């Protein structure tokens, strides 16, 4: 597998100040389920990295199963708004059943599955949850370490030399100085932003249980190679699951706004004007494989009276009556084809330069995004008409 070339940006985690002691973890319960997980607050660095909270462990199968089996969403497991059942899907490609044990970290998820889980978690808890940016991920993973990797890798990480050829329950190894487990090894972890700005190119960090030990560094980053999805028997390929037998991709979550300001955030998001225009159809190539997308131009305007450090936007197709071609947050009328994308045109902790500036009242920001191409036809969808809305915000302090 080829590793991505590092971004030519100065990450906020360069030469971080070691924390004096691990912060006390906070328990987060998921309403309507018997489940809970822990996060720790990360203070960040003044002028470089705004504070956030991050999961101490990778998201488990128990937590992910609660999402796609949830009865409080518009539909059940339908392959449209949520993935098909993993146990039946993985059976098609020969992934051993023990990798799906409830306490093990969820694996083989694609980016759309991950951001949809975060959206569900936001709705369930009232907080604003998402993936970590690369800057957030690396700052938290280092936890004050200045070397390329922990001094004792075997104490901190499951890798090819000690994993016994499998994933492990979250938290079996020693935590880092912030109290995070398995940031290196066990599973590659998705980050929020794409490698090429808004073009669909997810990035993962940290290595996995099958990675050689010398590849487990804080700076190591990975794309999604063809080998991870080429065995998918579906055409078009699933946007929810990867099919590789390496079972090597997972994620952890970040919270950037608590439930206390839920109503204020919803009010601010409702005042953001979102305009979306069709640009062109495009093909995104991964080695010999091709995936089809629509490129759209998006404009957001802050119609409120508060400056925003972060804006999350969902973009989707419209039907011939200019209604959203969506079910719940995302999806289409064709099973398996999620036709939406999320984007962050304003993102204080971005690892890229463009989104970092706050969005002031009345200010406009423009960007382009890729949406998986629809395979539906009129009148259900107009392939050249799109809409969007802001789904969450973070206020400037």
C-alpha positions in Angstrom: 0.0 0.0 0.0 1.3 3.4 -0.8 1.3 6.1 1.8 0.0 9.6 1.1 2.5 12.4 0.7 2.1 14.6 3.9 0.2 17.9 3.4 2.4 20.9 3.0 0.9 22.7 5.9 2.1 23.5 9.4 0.0 21.3 11.6 -1.0 22.7 15.0 0.6 19.7 16.6 4.1 20.8 15.7 6.1 20.9 19.0 3.1 20.6 21.3 3.4 21.4 25.0 3.3 18.2 27.0 0.2 18.1 29.3 1.0 18.0 33.0 -1.3 15.1 33.6 -4.1 13.2 31.9 -7.4 15.1 32.1 -10.3 13.4 33.8 -12.4 11.5 31.3 -16.1 12.4 30.8 -18.8 9.8 30.4 -21.2 10.3 27.4 -24.4 8.3 27.4 -26.2 7.6 24.2 -29.9 8.2 24.9 -32.3 5.3 24.1 -29.5 2.7 24.4 -27.6 1.1 27.3 -24.4 2.4 25.8 -21.9 5.0 27.0 -18.3 5.9 26.1 -15.7 8.3 27.4 -14.1 11.5 26.0 -11.3 13.7 27.3 -11.0 17.4 26.9 -8.1 18.7 24.9 -7.1 22.3 25.6 -5.4 22.9 22.3 -2.9 25.7 21.8 -3.7 29.4 21.9 -3.9 30.8 18.4 -3.3 27.5 16.7 -5.8 24.8 17.9 -9.2 25.5 19.5 -10.2 23.2 22.4 -12.2 20.0 21.7 -13.1 16.7 23.2 -12.1 13.4 21.7 -13.1 9.7 22.3 -10.6 7.8 24.4 -11.3 4.7 22.3 -12.2 3.8 18.8 -15.9 3.5 18.1 -17.0 -0.1 18.8 -19.3 -2.4 16.9 -21.8 -2.1 19.8 -22.0 1.6 19.3 -22.1 1.5 15.5 -24.8 -1.2 15.5 -27.0 1.0 17.7 -26.8 3.6 15.0 -27.9 1.6 12.0 -30.4 -0.4 13.9 -31.9 2.7 15.6 -35.7 2.8 15.6 -35.9 6.6 16.0 -34.7 7.4 12.5 -37.1 7.6 9.6 -36.4 4.1 8.3 -34.8 0.9 9.4 -31.7 -0.7 8.0 -32.3 0.2 4.3 -28.9 0.7 2.6 -30.1 4.2 1.8 -29.9 6.3 4.9 -27.8 3.7 6.7 -25.6 0.7 5.8 -26.8 -2.8 5.3 -26.1 -5.2 8.1 -22.4 -5.8 8.4 -22.6 -9.5 9.2 -24.5 -10.3 6.0 -22.4 -7.9 3.9 -19.1 -9.2 5.2 -20.3 -12.7 4.6 -20.1 -12.1 0.9 -16.4 -11.3 1.0 -15.2 -13.7 3.6 -14.4 -11.4 6.6 -14.2 -13.7 9.8 -17.1 -13.2 12.1 -15.0 -12.6 15.2 -14.0 -9.2 13.8 -17.6 -8.1 14.4 -17.5 -8.8 18.2 -19.4 -6.1 20.1 -16.3 -4.8 22.0 -14.0 -4.7 19.0 -13.7 -1.5 17.0 -16.0 -1.2 14.0 -14.1 -1.8 10.8 -14.4 -1.6 7.0 -16.5 1.5 7.2 -16.4 4.0 4.3 -16.4 7.8 4.9 -20.2 8.1 4.3 -20.9 5.6 7.0 -18.6 7.4 9.5 -20.0 10.9 8.9 -23.6 9.6 9.1 -22.8 7.9 12.4 -21.5 11.2 13.7 -24.6 13.0 12.5 -26.8 10.4 14.3 -24.7 10.8 17.5 -25.2 14.6 17.4 -28.9 14.2 17.1 -29.1 11.6 19.9 -26.9 13.6 22.4 -27.5 17.2 21.4 -23.8 17.8 21.1 -21.9 18.5 17.8 -19.9 15.4 16.9 -17.7 14.8 14.0 -14.4 13.2 12.9 -11.2 14.8 14.1 -9.3 16.9 11.7 -5.7 15.8 11.0 -4.4 18.6 13.3 -6.7 17.5 16.1 -6.0 13.8 15.6 -2.2 14.2 15.6 -2.1 16.6 18.5 -4.2 14.2 20.7 -2.3 11.2 19.5 1.1 12.7 20.4 -0.1 14.0 23.8 3.1 15.8 24.2 5.4 13.3 22.5 8.0 14.9 20.4 9.4 11.8 18.7 8.1 10.1 15.6 6.4 7.4 17.7 6.0 6.4 21.3 9.2 5.4 23.1 7.7 1.9 23.7 5.5 1.0 20.7 4.6 -2.5 21.9 3.2 -1.0 25.1 0.9 1.4 23.1 0.0 -0.3 19.8 -1.2 -3.5 18.2 0.8 -4.0 15.0 1.9 -6.8 12.7 4.5 -8.0 15.2 2.2 -8.5 18.2 -1.5 -8.5 17.2 -1.9 -12.2 16.5 -3.4 -11.3 13.1 -6.5 -9.6 14.4 -8.1 -6.5 15.9 -8.4 -6.2 19.7 -11.0 -4.9 22.1 -10.6 -1.2 22.5 -8.3 -0.2 25.4 -6.2 -3.3 26.0 -2.9 -1.4 25.5 -1.6 1.5 27.6 -3.1 4.9 27.1 -1.1 8.0 26.1 -0.6 11.0 28.3 -4.1 12.3 27.5 -5.7 9.0 28.2 -6.3 7.9 24.6 -6.1 4.2 23.6 -5.0 2.7 20.3 -4.3 5.9 18.4 -1.5 4.0 16.8 -2.2 0.5 15.6 -5.4 -1.7 15.9 -7.2 0.2 13.1 -6.5 3.1 10.7 -8.7 6.0 11.8 -10.5 8.4 9.5 -9.9 12.1 9.6 -12.5 14.7 8.7 -11.0 16.4 5.7 -10.0 15.0 2.3 -6.5 14.9 1.0 -7.2 17.1 -2.0 -9.4 19.8 -0.4 -13.0 19.2 -1.4 -12.3 16.4 -3.9 -13.4 13.0 -2.5 -10.1 11.5 -1.1 -10.5 10.4 2.5 -7.4 10.3 4.8 -6.7 7.8 7.6 -4.1 8.0 10.3 -2.3 5.8 12.8 -1.8 2.4 11.1 -3.5 -0.9 12.1 -3.0 -4.4 13.5 -1.4 -5.6 10.2 1.0 -2.6 9.8 4.7 -3.1 10.1 5.9 -1.5 13.3 8.2 1.0 11.5 5.1 2.5 9.8 3.3 3.3 13.1 4.2 7.0 13.5 2.2 10.0 14.4 2.7 11.5 11.0 1.9 8.4 8.9 -1.2 8.9 6.8 -3.0 6.7 4.3 -5.5 7.0 1.4 -8.1 4.4 0.3 -6.4 2.1 -2.3 -8.3 0.0 -4.7 -7.5 -3.2 -2.7 -9.8 -2.0 0.1 -12.9 -2.1 -2.1 -12.2 -4.1 -5.3 -13.9 -7.3 -4.0 -17.2 -5.5 -3.6 -19.7 -7.6 -5.6 -22.1 -4.7 -5.9 -22.2 -2.3 -8.9 -22.1 0.5 -8.3 -19.9 -0.2 -5.3 -21.2 0.3 -1.8 -20.6 3.8 -0.4 -21.1 2.3 3.1 -18.6 -0.6 3.4 -15.1 -1.6 2.3 -14.6 -5.2 1.3 -11.0 -5.9 2.0 -10.1 -8.8 4.2 -7.5 -6.8 6.0 -10.3 -5.3 8.1 -8.2 -2.3 8.9 -10.2 0.9 9.0 -12.1 2.5 11.9 -12.6 5.8 13.6 -13.0 7.8 16.8 -15.2 10.8 17.4 -14.6 14.4 18.4 -17.1 16.8 20.1 -16.7 20.5 19.4 -19.9 21.8 21.0 -21.9 20.5 24.0 -25.7 20.0 24.2 -26.1 23.2 26.3 -26.0 25.4 23.2 -28.0 23.1 21.0 -30.9 25.6 20.4 -28.5 28.5 19.7 -26.5 26.4 17.2 -29.7 25.3 15.4 -30.9 28.9 15.2 -27.5 30.0 13.8 -27.4 27.2 11.3 -30.9 28.1 10.1 -29.7 31.6 9.2 -26.9 30.4 6.9 -27.9 30.7 3.3 -26.6 27.9 1.1 -26.6 28.0 -2.7 -25.4 25.1 -4.8 -24.8 25.0 -8.5 -23.9 22.1 -10.8 -20.3 22.3 -12.3 -19.7 19.0 -14.1 -19.7 15.3 -13.9 -16.4 13.9 -13.0 -14.5 10.6 -12.5 -12.4 10.0 -9.5 -9.8 7.3 -10.2 -8.2 5.0 -7.7 -5.6 3.0 -9.6 -7.6 1.1 -12.2 -11.0 1.8 -10.6 -13.3 4.6 -11.4 -16.0 6.2 -9.3 -18.5 8.7 -10.6 -19.3 12.0 -8.9 -20.9 15.3 -9.6 -18.8 18.4 -8.8 -20.8 21.3 -7.4 -20.0 24.9 -6.5 -21.3 25.9 -3.1 -21.7 29.4 -1.5 -22.5 29.9 2.1 -23.5 33.2 3.7 -23.6 33.9 7.4 -27.0 35.6 7.8 -26.8 35.6 11.6 -25.3 38.1 14.0 -22.6 35.8 15.5 -19.1 35.0 14.1 -18.7 31.3 13.4 -15.5 29.2 13.8 -17.0 26.2 12.2 -19.9 25.5 9.7 -21.0 22.0 8.6 -23.0 21.8 5.4 -24.8 18.9 3.8 -25.3 19.0 0.0 -27.7 16.8 -2.0 -29.6 16.3 -5.2 -33.0 17.9 -5.9 -35.9 16.2 -7.7 -37.8 17.7 -10.6 -40.0 19.7 -8.2 -36.9 21.2 -6.5 -37.5 19.0 -3.4 -34.5 17.3 -1.6 -33.8 13.9 -3.1 -33.1 12.6 0.4 -34.4 10.4 3.2 -33.5 11.7 6.7 -30.0 13.2 6.4 -29.0 11.4 3.2 -29.7 8.8 0.6 -31.6 8.3 -2.5 -34.5 6.1 -3.8 -32.0 3.5 -5.0 -30.8 1.1 -2.3 -27.2 1.4 -1.5 -26.6 4.7 -3.3 -26.2 7.6 -0.8 -26.2 10.7 -2.9 -25.0 13.4 -0.6 -21.8 14.9 0.9 -20.9 16.8 4.0 -18.4 19.7 3.9 -16.8 22.2 6.3 -16.1 25.5 4.5 -15.4 27.1 7.9 -13.2 25.0 10.2 -10.9 26.6 12.8 -8.9 23.4 13.4 -8.5 22.5 9.8 -5.2 21.0 8.6 -5.6 23.1 5.4 -5.3 26.8 5.1 -8.6 27.8 3.3 -11.3 27.0 5.9 -9.5 28.2 9.0 -10.7 31.8 9.0 -13.9 32.5 11.0 -17.1 33.4 9.1 -18.3 36.8 10.2 -21.9 38.1 10.1 -22.8 38.8 6.4 -19.7 37.2 5.1 -19.8 34.8 2.1 -17.5 31.8 1.5 -17.3 29.7 -1.7 -16.0 26.2 -2.3 -16.4 23.1 -4.5 -17.5 19.6 -3.4 -18.0 16.2 -4.9 -21.2 14.2 -4.5 -21.6 10.5 -5.5 -23.4 10.5 -8.8 -27.0 9.5 -8.7 -28.2 6.4 -10.5 -31.8 7.4 -10.2 -33.8 9.0 -13.0 -36.6 11.7 -13.5 -38.8 12.6 -11.8 -37.1 11.3 -8.7 -34.0 13.3 -9.3 -32.7 16.1 -11.5 -29.1 15.2 -12.1 -28.0 18.8 -12.5 -29.9 20.5 -9.6 -28.7 20.5 -6.0 -29.6 22.0 -2.7 -27.9 22.3 0.7 -28.3 23.4 4.3 -26.1 24.1 7.3 -26.4 21.2 9.8 -24.2 22.5 12.6 -22.0 25.4 13.7 -19.4 26.3 16.3 -19.4 29.8 17.7 -16.3 31.9 18.0 -15.3 32.6 21.6 
